[in-house]
């Protein structure tokens, strides 16, 4: 099974096919939505989209690692990561199951 990544341009095209707006307006709305989403994750460390899922940001501590080319031990710096958890409803849809 080949995996394909949906791009921002393809999102704009998909919306363009369904609504009466020009592509520039749609692109602006998509950009605004993404900015709102990013700002929410930066500020609150989470973003919940009902029926879709939740994005959560958290801190990872510094940890020991190894350079695979030289086998040298290194310390990886602390960093923020974002995880996504599907909503129960969407998970059931994805798996073709009835919601519990």
C-alpha positions as CSV (number, residue, x, y, z in Angstrom):
1,X,0.0,0.0,0.0
2,X,1.5,3.3,-1.1
3,X,1.2,6.2,1.3
4,X,0.5,9.7,0.0
5,X,0.9,12.9,1.9
6,X,-1.8,15.5,1.6
7,X,-0.3,18.9,1.0
8,X,-1.6,22.3,1.9
9,X,-2.0,23.1,-1.8
10,X,-4.2,19.9,-2.2
11,X,-6.3,21.0,0.8
12,X,-6.8,24.4,-1.0
13,X,-7.8,22.6,-4.2
14,X,-10.2,20.3,-2.4
15,X,-11.9,23.3,-0.8
16,X,-11.9,25.2,-4.1
17,X,-13.9,22.3,-5.7
18,X,-16.6,22.6,-3.0
19,X,-17.1,26.3,-2.4
20,X,-17.5,29.5,-4.5
21,X,-14.3,31.3,-3.5
22,X,-11.1,32.0,-5.4
23,X,-8.0,30.0,-4.5
24,X,-6.2,33.1,-3.0
25,X,-9.1,33.5,-0.5
26,X,-9.1,29.8,0.4
27,X,-5.3,29.8,0.8
28,X,-5.6,32.7,3.2
29,X,-8.3,31.0,5.2
30,X,-6.2,27.8,5.4
31,X,-3.1,29.8,6.5
32,X,-5.2,31.5,9.2
33,X,-6.5,28.2,10.5
34,X,-3.0,26.7,10.6
35,X,-1.8,29.8,12.4
36,X,-4.6,29.5,15.0
37,X,-3.8,25.9,15.5
38,X,0.0,26.5,15.9
39,X,-0.6,29.4,18.3
40,X,-2.9,27.3,20.4
41,X,-0.3,24.5,20.7
42,X,2.4,26.9,21.5
43,X,0.3,28.8,24.2
44,X,-1.7,26.0,25.7
45,X,0.4,23.0,24.8
46,X,-2.8,21.3,23.3
47,X,-5.4,21.6,20.7
48,X,-8.6,19.6,20.7
49,X,-10.7,19.2,17.6
50,X,-13.9,17.4,18.5
51,X,-14.5,14.3,16.4
52,X,-11.0,14.4,15.1
53,X,-8.4,14.3,17.8
54,X,-6.1,16.1,20.1
55,X,-2.6,17.6,19.5
56,X,-0.5,17.8,22.7
57,X,3.0,19.4,23.1
58,X,5.3,18.3,25.9
59,X,8.9,18.7,26.9
60,X,11.4,15.9,26.4
61,X,14.4,16.0,28.8
62,X,18.0,16.0,27.7
63,X,19.2,12.4,27.2
64,X,22.2,10.4,26.2
65,X,22.5,9.4,22.6
66,X,25.1,7.9,20.3
67,X,26.4,9.2,16.9
68,X,25.8,6.2,14.7
69,X,28.7,7.1,12.4
70,X,31.4,7.5,15.0
71,X,29.8,5.5,17.9
72,X,30.6,8.5,20.1
73,X,28.4,9.2,23.1
74,X,26.6,12.6,22.9
75,X,24.0,14.4,25.0
76,X,20.8,15.3,23.1
77,X,19.4,18.6,24.2
78,X,15.9,19.0,25.7
79,X,13.2,19.7,23.2
80,X,9.5,20.0,22.7
81,X,7.5,17.4,20.8
82,X,3.9,17.2,19.6
83,X,1.8,14.0,19.6
84,X,-1.6,13.5,18.1
85,X,-4.2,11.2,19.6
86,X,-7.3,10.3,17.5
87,X,-10.7,10.8,19.0
88,X,-12.6,7.7,19.9
89,X,-15.2,8.6,17.2
90,X,-12.6,9.0,14.5
91,X,-10.7,5.9,15.5
92,X,-14.0,3.9,15.2
93,X,-14.6,5.4,11.8
94,X,-11.1,4.6,10.7
95,X,-11.4,1.0,11.7
96,X,-15.0,0.6,10.4
97,X,-16.3,-0.1,13.9
98,X,-19.4,1.1,15.8
99,X,-18.7,3.7,18.4
100,X,-18.9,2.3,22.0
